[in-house]
């Protein structure tokens, strides 16, 4: 009887932990939400108030879609047009992860 109760308790803990891991966001997604979402929008379409006001191009714009990952990383690192540079507030890995997450919107 004790073994059955213990097994069920362990199973409940494992399921809870598995659910938590399943809903965790990637570091790129977290960085994007913290630093990029205001201008680029939740889905990269630049449909936020700030994005519209600044005329930010959406991820689906042909000019954006032709940019390589390296070009995007350079733009985020050093700034581009109206976008500020993030080299002093984000690590290279954070920038690369955020760009990788942004590129998932380019479909």
Buried (B, 14 or more C-beta within 10 A) or exposed (E): EEEEEEEEEEEEEEEEEEEEEEEEEEBBBBBBBEBBBBBBBEEBBBEBEEBEEBEBBBBBBEEBEEBEEEEBBBBBBEEBEEBEEBEEEBEEEBBBBBBBBBBBBBE
